[in-house]
Every structure is written in C-alpha cells, then in structure tokens.
C-alpha cells in the first residue's frame, strides 16, 4: 500500500471518529436536535464540496452523483443522529463500524468474491475484540439506539461499496451530498410539530461535522477505497472505535477500562493481519 493511500486512510478514520464525538457532544448535550443536526451537516457539507468541486477542473462533478449512493448516505446520516440521542460516542462507533464491516464483507460473499484466508483470520480477531468490548452487562447500551446505529452502519457500508469504482472522489461526494438534501429535509420536517431545537453552538458543531469530518473525510475515503478493496475497507474501519473510545474518554469523559484497552489491541491486530493479506476483491453494488 502506497504512502498516499495510507495517508488518505488514516485521515479518513480520524474524521470518522471525529463525527461520533461531535455528534454526541452536540446532540447529547442538548445543543441541537438530531434532525436539525443532520440537515445542517448535510447542507453545509454540500455547499462547501460543490464549491471545491467547481474549482477543480481535474474532477468534473456534473453527473457523477448517484441516487442510490445519496439514499445510502441519507440513511447513514439520519440513523446516526438518532442513535446518538441514546448512545455514548465510543459505543456508538463500535456498533456503527461493526455493522459496516458485516455489510461490506457480507456483500463480498454474496457476490461470490470470498476473502482470502488471512482476511478471515483478521476479521475473526477484530470482531472478537469488538464482541469482547460490547458484552451486555449492567451498563448495556440502549436497545433502540443500537438498532438505529446498526441501520446507520448498513447505510455507510453500502455507500462505501458504491464508492469503490468512482473516478472523481470530490465530485461524486459533492453530488451525493446535494442529492441527499431533499431526503434529509423530509427528515427535518418530521420535527416541526414539536418545534426546532438548536442553539449557536449546536449549529456550529453540525456545520463542522458537515464541512470537515463529513465532507472532507468522505472525499478522502472515496479516494482510498479503490486501492483498499471491499474486504480491507470493511475491516480497517474497525480502527475507528478504538480512536473514538480513547478520544471520548479524554474529551467527553466516557469511561475507559482495561477491557477497552484489551479489545483495542485485538481490533488493531486483526486489521494488521488483513493488510498483510493479498486479497484485492472489489465488489460493486
């Protein structure tokens, strides 16, 4: 893997973890409602990405978006915000990227593009670390929140799969954000009966999420996916939960335990094994 792809991948993962922290801080802190957060996030991201795409002659953005990609992006964003009404940032990231991984590897198998043996080994180890961290107990996460986040993971997994063959990452991301606005506007309208909920801090955090950790992060991710392939792209995203857990402990004061640290080691070991394999399967939906 080239240094460029490694850099794109690392930057993308940091953006993904940042999204969990920002969303949880804004929504969990009562600064903004989940529907309002989603709409501002997607709209601000679309504006900035379209402006950037229009200035980049090397990446034409007209007709590069997809209705299916926009639908997957909308499902991810809407369910993501609803989940963070109920879940901590670290647990939410764990469930999200576990669901993403299952979606991407599952599609790989459905298309009869079975991952290499080492990918399976890495997958089992990484999922073992994930399962060890999320074993139910007296502090088990909220069930409705878990369901929302699982749906969000399916949406993001589908969006990632569809991004594998894009020739223009910036243009495609910009158009997908634009096409997602009508769907997120409908989602926003569902909050009208009870009134809108937001303050200036909430709006600011939602805009940062849209412009930086979403818009920029997804563009970088679309640039890395074709080289990673579906199997690696699915598993490498399991690095996000450990990042989010450590950051949420420092910033949001969520509990970081010995079990968390052990699980993090297992997850990263699994990711390392996946990258050591030579599987290059690239299924498309």
HULIN-V473106 format. One record per helix or strand of 2 or more residues. SS is the DSSP state (h for helix, s for strand). FROM is the first residue (numbers start at 1). LEN is the number of residues. If there is no record, write none. Layout:
ss=(SS/SS)
from=(FROM/FROM)
len=(LEN/LEN)
//
This chain:
ss=(h/h/h/h/h/h/h/h/h/h/h)
from=(3/34/67/89/117/143/169/192/200/239/258)
len=(26/22/17/22/17/20/21/3/37/13/19)
//
